[in-house]
Amino acid sequence: MPLQWAGLSPELLLTVDRDGGERLCAQLERQLRDAIRSGRLQAGERLPSSRELARVLGLSRGLVQDCYAQLQAEGYLVTRVGSATRVADCAQVEAVPAAPAPDAGPRMIADFRHGVPDLRSFPIADWLWATREAARTIPTAELDYGDPRGSSALREVVAGYLRRVRGAAADPARTVVCSGYAQGLGLALRALAGSGVRMVAYEDPGGPATATAAAEAAGLTAVPVPVDEAGVDVRQLEATGARAVIVTPAHQWPTGVVLAPERRHALTEWAARRDAYVIEDDYDAEFRYDREPVGSLQGLAADRVISIGTVSKSLAPALRLGWLLCPPALAQPLTDLKRIADRGSPALDQLALARLIESGRYDRHLRRMRTTYATRRTALVFALSRHAPSVRLSGLAAGFHAVAHLPSGTDEGAVVAEARARGVGLYGMSACRSSGAASPPQLVLGFGDLTDRAIIEGVEAVGDLLMGADS
């Protein structure tokens, strides 16, 4: 589909050489021909008006009109009365052929991708309101590069929100706004590397690909530490010799377990004793159903915990907005690293988020989404009980994913492959294990961006696969 330039005449890069021997009209014709034949100008694309192109190139309008007329006669351009001059549909004889489209496979009935919120429920009206309010009231000084830690308005609002909702020991002066979790983790690991840390541990199962890639980029070695029903095993963490660890204490990714109180205290004691740091990924703590919310680990040991939060799960990943709560010793190094990385995150988006939170619209959206996700969770439980009753679910107390425990002996990879052939996206736990092992066979079922109907139809389509040897 050709670009439809709106409004004023679109610009076009052309040059003329007045000192060369080639006529100006011939130069213009040649460059336009080459641009069309090579695909730089696509079929159906609008050209500048003859008046505008003549003004930009310093030529007479009659010369440009003669050029357009010649190319129209050759079949490169089309012109209609009252309409712009455009590239003819059959003009691109030398354009690079498009690569064949990949086989899309069967129509997807349901894709149980994890880590994705309900994108259809993004509060677009509230976000537009917040953006207009931010743009209407933005101080002129905020349009400059500003503080690399981020807008003081957003840091104040986020700190207040985290103290109120997450029980965090949040200080705006030690809060750094970042562009999502990936940047936050990268900044944290580079700051730790600068302080002398050489090894970082991560939960297993967890996110081995993310942790190892970020550690490698920071010059650190990453080592896995097992997770059990009480969370990360602090004794085995101690045995690694690491001086940093990445954890998801409120809702462990992907098992869904909560870090037990005794493990929380053991972890903070380990950090104090080893002069170590804990990186807390507070990724979906807003969405709890079966119990009261669990407070932030950072609130127990603000001098030893770097807490990373984002709006990727509460609003949408596309916003690329998050924050780090920094221990005093790392606040300045993290600020310096953020300055070097990008001089600070986009100011207008930060101010819009601040307005959204302080207006109460953010809390209202979260309440609505808790109800939505709870309903979808119920749909998943119902569908499995009906179509795959031998499959046990865990990790349902919070968030919008669950772990499905397949019958012993089931081939996890074969289930995933066959489900895809039936139009259902399933994802194995093996990708979350440092070893890549597919045993015990488990699936991580995301239901955040699926409707109730899609959940039920998707499970129905693969119920016999999930039953495995018992079917």
WOCOR-V363519 format. One record per residue. N is the residue number from 0. PHI is phi in whole degrees, 0 to 359 (999 if undefined). NEAR is the number of other ideal C-beta (glycine too) atoms within 8 Angstrom. D_CENTER is the distance of its C-alpha to the mean C-alpha in Angstrom with 1 decimal. Layout:
# WOCOR-V363519
n->[N;N]
phi->[PHI;PHI]
near->[NEAR;NEAR]
d_center->[D_CENTER;D_CENTER]
This chain:
# WOCOR-V363519
n->[0;1;2;3;4;5;6;7;8;9;10;11;12;13;14;15;16;17;18;19;20;21;22;23;24;25;26;27;28;29;30;31;32;33;34;35;36;37;38;39;40;41;42;43;44;45;46;47;48;49;50;51;52;53;54;55;56;57;58;59;60;61;62;63;64;65;66;67;68;69;70;71;72;73;74;75;76;77;78;79;80;81;82;83;84;85;86;87;88;89;90;91;92;93;94;95;96;97;98;99;100;101;102;103;104;105;106;107;108;109;110;111;112;113;114;115;116;117;118;119;120;121;122;123;124;125;126;127;128;129;130;131;132;133;134;135;136;137;138;139;140;141;142;143;144;145;146;147;148;149;150;151;152;153;154;155;156;157;158;159;160;161;162;163;164;165;166;167;168;169;170;171;172;173;174;175;176;177;178;179;180;181;182;183;184;185;186;187;188;189;190;191;192;193;194;195;196;197;198;199;200;201;202;203;204;205;206;207;208;209;210;211;212;213;214;215;216;217;218;219;220;221;222;223;224;225;226;227;228;229;230;231;232;233;234;235;236;237;238;239;240;241;242;243;244;245;246;247;248;249;250;251;252;253;254;255;256;257;258;259;260;261;262;263;264;265;266;267;268;269;270;271;272;273;274;275;276;277;278;279;280;281;282;283;284;285;286;287;288;289;290;291;292;293;294;295;296;297;298;299;300;301;302;303;304;305;306;307;308;309;310;311;312;313;314;315;316;317;318;319;320;321;322;323;324;325;326;327;328;329;330;331;332;333;334;335;336;337;338;339;340;341;342;343;344;345;346;347;348;349;350;351;352;353;354;355;356;357;358;359;360;361;362;363;364;365;366;367;368;369;370;371;372;373;374;375;376;377;378;379;380;381;382;383;384;385;386;387;388;389;390;391;392;393;394;395;396;397;398;399;400;401;402;403;404;405;406;407;408;409;410;411;412;413;414;415;416;417;418;419;420;421;422;423;424;425;426;427;428;429;430;431;432;433;434;435;436;437;438;439;440;441;442;443;444;445;446;447;448;449;450;451;452;453;454;455;456;457;458;459;460;461;462;463;464;465;466;467;468;469;470]
phi->[999;291;294;252;293;260;79;292;300;291;277;212;280;222;228;231;249;283;264;278;274;279;299;299;295;293;300;294;298;297;294;290;301;297;296;284;293;276;94;297;253;274;304;88;286;275;265;298;295;300;295;290;294;297;295;294;271;71;248;283;295;298;295;294;297;295;298;298;295;296;292;291;295;279;93;276;235;230;225;237;300;80;232;286;282;230;287;292;297;255;275;274;279;246;296;295;297;290;294;299;294;295;294;286;73;290;299;285;282;200;241;276;297;261;82;244;284;286;292;290;265;305;283;299;295;293;293;296;299;296;294;297;297;295;292;291;249;297;292;305;298;289;277;278;298;74;285;297;291;117;301;298;297;290;296;295;293;297;299;296;297;290;294;286;261;250;65;276;268;269;239;305;292;246;250;240;283;227;265;90;295;300;292;301;295;298;296;298;291;292;295;293;299;293;268;107;289;241;222;237;262;218;291;226;287;186;240;300;296;294;295;291;294;294;295;299;297;268;81;251;265;253;229;278;230;294;245;238;292;253;106;296;277;291;297;288;299;303;291;287;83;291;245;202;212;258;226;236;289;285;200;304;266;254;290;86;286;261;297;297;307;294;289;301;292;297;292;292;294;302;298;294;289;263;53;246;228;250;261;263;268;265;282;216;294;291;249;241;235;265;200;294;302;265;292;291;297;300;294;274;208;296;274;234;242;262;259;248;232;215;255;297;267;281;240;193;300;297;292;51;230;204;204;240;266;259;298;308;291;250;299;290;303;293;297;296;294;295;299;292;295;202;67;125;282;306;291;296;296;298;293;295;296;300;296;297;288;288;281;90;290;295;299;297;298;297;298;296;288;301;296;298;291;297;295;291;300;298;297;294;299;298;296;290;296;271;253;210;296;277;271;266;253;219;76;265;287;204;71;225;214;218;254;259;266;280;302;304;93;290;274;303;297;294;297;298;294;292;297;298;297;268;88;235;273;240;223;278;292;304;292;264;260;299;276;76;295;260;227;292;289;216;237;256;258;273;233;295;254;242;281;304;297;296;299;294;293;294;295;300;291;237;306;293;293;293;289;57;294;275;284]
near->[2;9;6;5;8;3;3;3;8;8;6;9;4;9;5;10;7;5;3;6;2;8;5;10;10;8;12;15;11;9;10;14;11;9;10;13;11;8;10;6;10;9;10;8;11;9;15;10;9;11;7;9;15;13;7;8;10;6;11;6;9;6;12;14;9;9;12;13;8;10;12;12;6;7;7;11;12;8;8;5;3;3;6;6;11;13;16;10;6;6;12;11;5;6;8;4;4;4;4;4;5;4;4;4;6;6;4;8;10;14;8;14;9;11;7;9;14;11;8;5;9;9;10;6;6;10;12;8;9;14;11;8;10;13;8;6;6;11;5;5;6;10;6;5;4;9;7;11;10;14;13;8;9;13;15;10;12;16;12;9;10;14;11;6;8;15;7;13;8;12;8;10;6;10;16;15;15;13;9;12;11;9;11;14;14;11;15;14;16;11;12;15;11;7;9;5;12;7;13;18;13;15;13;11;10;15;8;13;7;9;13;10;8;12;12;9;9;11;5;14;7;13;10;11;15;8;13;7;3;8;13;14;10;10;6;9;14;8;6;10;5;12;13;15;14;12;15;12;12;13;15;16;11;13;10;14;11;10;15;8;5;7;12;12;9;9;17;14;8;12;13;9;7;8;5;13;13;15;15;14;11;12;12;11;13;10;13;12;11;6;6;4;9;11;8;13;17;16;10;8;11;10;7;11;17;15;13;16;11;12;10;13;13;11;11;9;8;4;10;8;13;16;15;14;16;11;12;7;6;14;12;6;10;15;11;9;11;14;9;5;8;6;6;13;12;5;12;10;11;15;14;13;14;15;11;13;11;7;8;6;11;11;8;8;12;11;8;9;13;11;8;10;15;9;9;15;13;8;12;14;10;9;13;15;6;8;9;10;7;8;12;6;12;9;13;11;10;12;10;13;14;13;15;13;10;13;11;6;6;10;7;15;9;7;18;12;8;10;13;11;8;10;11;14;10;12;12;14;14;10;8;11;11;7;4;7;6;10;5;6;17;11;16;14;13;14;15;14;11;13;6;9;6;10;15;11;10;14;15;10;12;14;12;7;10;15;12;13;8;6;6]
d_center->[27.5;28.8;27.2;28.9;29.4;30.1;32.6;34.5;35.5;32.7;33.2;34.3;34.9;38.6;41.3;45.1;47.6;50.8;52.6;52.2;54.7;52.5;52.9;50.1;49.9;49.7;46.9;44.9;45.6;44.7;41.3;40.3;41.6;39.6;36.4;36.9;38.1;35.2;32.5;31.5;32.8;31.7;34.0;34.2;32.7;34.7;36.7;37.7;40.9;44.1;44.7;41.4;41.4;45.0;44.2;41.3;43.4;46.6;48.4;50.6;49.1;51.9;50.8;47.2;48.6;50.8;47.9;45.9;49.1;49.7;46.2;46.5;49.8;48.2;45.6;42.6;42.1;42.9;44.1;45.0;46.9;44.8;41.6;39.8;40.6;38.0;37.6;39.5;37.8;39.8;39.8;37.2;39.6;37.9;34.2;32.3;32.0;28.6;27.3;28.0;25.3;24.0;25.5;23.3;25.3;26.3;24.7;22.0;23.5;20.5;17.3;16.8;13.2;12.1;9.1;8.6;10.5;13.2;11.7;15.4;16.2;14.1;17.1;17.4;21.0;20.4;17.6;20.1;22.8;21.1;20.3;23.9;25.2;23.3;24.6;28.0;28.5;26.7;29.3;30.1;29.4;25.7;25.4;26.4;24.2;24.8;24.1;21.4;20.6;19.5;21.4;24.1;23.7;20.1;21.1;24.2;22.4;19.7;22.5;24.6;22.1;21.3;25.1;25.8;23.3;22.3;25.7;24.2;26.5;24.3;25.9;24.5;26.3;24.3;20.8;18.5;15.6;12.7;9.5;7.2;8.3;8.5;10.8;12.5;13.4;14.6;16.7;18.1;19.2;20.8;22.6;23.9;25.0;26.9;28.6;30.0;27.7;27.7;26.2;23.2;23.2;20.4;20.9;22.1;20.9;17.4;14.7;17.3;15.3;12.8;15.7;18.2;16.2;15.4;19.1;20.5;19.0;20.6;23.8;23.8;24.8;22.7;24.7;24.0;25.6;26.4;25.3;28.0;28.5;28.7;25.5;25.4;28.9;30.0;33.2;31.5;29.1;32.3;33.7;31.0;32.0;28.4;28.1;24.4;22.4;18.8;19.1;17.6;20.9;20.3;18.9;18.9;16.2;17.3;20.9;20.5;23.5;24.0;25.3;29.0;30.8;33.0;30.1;28.4;31.7;32.2;28.8;29.5;33.1;31.9;29.8;32.8;35.3;33.4;32.2;28.7;25.3;22.8;19.0;18.0;14.5;15.0;11.9;13.6;17.1;17.6;18.3;21.6;24.4;27.3;27.9;27.5;24.3;24.3;24.4;22.3;23.7;23.6;26.3;28.7;28.4;26.8;28.5;26.9;23.4;20.3;18.0;14.3;12.8;9.9;9.7;6.3;9.0;11.9;10.9;7.6;3.8;5.7;7.9;6.5;9.5;10.8;14.3;16.6;20.0;22.2;25.5;28.4;29.0;25.5;24.8;26.4;25.1;21.5;22.3;24.0;21.1;18.7;21.5;21.8;18.1;17.7;20.4;18.1;15.1;16.0;18.8;19.0;15.5;16.6;19.9;18.6;16.6;19.8;21.9;19.8;20.2;23.8;24.9;24.2;22.0;19.0;21.2;22.6;19.2;18.6;22.1;21.7;18.6;20.4;23.2;21.1;19.4;22.9;24.4;22.0;22.7;26.4;26.1;24.6;27.4;30.0;29.0;29.2;32.4;33.9;32.8;32.2;34.1;34.3;30.6;29.7;26.5;25.2;22.4;22.8;23.5;20.0;16.5;15.9;16.6;20.0;21.9;24.6;27.5;29.3;33.1;34.3;34.9;32.2;30.6;26.8;26.1;28.7;27.3;23.8;25.5;28.0;25.6;23.6;27.0;27.6;24.4;22.5;19.3;19.9;18.3;20.7;20.7;22.0;18.6;18.1;21.5;22.4;25.4;23.7;26.6;26.6;29.1;29.3;27.7;24.7;21.8;18.5;18.4;15.4;16.9;14.4;14.0;17.6;20.8;23.7;25.6;23.1;22.9;26.7;27.2;24.8;26.5;29.8;29.2;28.5;30.6;33.3;30.9;29.5;33.2;33.8;37.3;38.2;37.9]
